[in-house]
Amino acid sequence: MRSFLLVQLDSEGAPFSEIAELLEDSGFRPHEGGYDFVYDWGRTPTVAESLGLADRVQATLKGKGVYYRLESSDDTVAR
């Protein structure tokens, strides 16, 4: 299972390089295609683990002027 993250920055918020570093420190990796970052679980996470990841993303991006979309899929390629 993988979780995909798409970010939308506000011109008054943190620079993309800072956002990328924060997300990479949280286990996300840059992704080419329709999403900016991917978190590879390596297995199927529990609902509690998925919610925990969403909470960590929100805490990481809080106050940074970022809107985001987090989506998980067991597909090998993001839609």
C-alpha positions in Angstrom: 0.0 0.0 0.0 1.2 3.5 -0.8 -0.1 6.9 0.3 0.2 9.7 -2.2 0.4 13.4 -1.2 -0.4 16.4 -3.5 0.5 19.8 -2.1 -0.7 23.2 -3.1 1.4 26.1 -1.8 0.4 29.6 -0.8 2.7 32.3 -2.0 2.8 33.7 1.5 3.7 30.3 3.0 6.8 28.3 3.5 9.0 27.6 0.4 8.6 24.3 -1.4 12.2 23.3 -0.4 11.3 23.5 3.3 8.0 21.6 2.8 9.9 18.9 0.9 12.5 18.5 3.6 9.8 18.3 6.3 7.9 15.6 4.4 11.0 13.6 3.5 11.9 13.7 7.2 8.4 12.2 7.8 9.1 9.3 5.5 7.6 10.6 2.2 9.7 10.5 -1.0 9.3 12.7 -4.1 7.1 11.2 -6.7 6.8 11.9 -10.4 3.4 12.0 -11.9 0.1 13.2 -10.6 1.3 13.5 -7.0 4.2 15.3 -5.3 5.2 12.7 -2.7 4.6 9.1 -1.8 4.7 7.1 1.4 5.4 3.4 0.8 4.0 1.4 3.6 5.4 -1.9 2.3 2.3 -3.6 3.6 -1.4 -2.9 4.2 -1.6 -0.5 7.2 -4.4 -0.6 9.8 -7.0 2.1 9.9 -5.4 3.5 13.0 -2.0 3.7 11.2 -3.5 5.5 8.2 -5.2 8.0 10.5 -1.9 8.4 12.4 -0.1 9.2 9.1 -2.8 11.8 8.2 -2.4 13.4 11.7 1.4 13.5 11.3 1.0 15.2 7.9 -1.4 17.8 9.3 1.0 18.5 12.3 4.0 18.7 9.9 2.3 21.2 7.6 0.4 23.2 10.2 1.2 26.9 9.9 3.2 26.5 6.6 0.5 27.9 4.2 0.0 24.5 2.5 -3.2 22.8 1.3 -2.8 19.1 0.6 -4.6 16.0 -0.5 -3.6 12.6 0.9 -4.8 9.5 -0.8 -3.9 5.8 -0.3 -4.0 3.0 -2.8 -2.9 -0.5 -3.2 -2.3 0.2 -6.9 1.3 0.1 -8.1 0.8 3.3 -10.1 -1.0 6.4 -8.8 -4.1 7.3 -10.7 
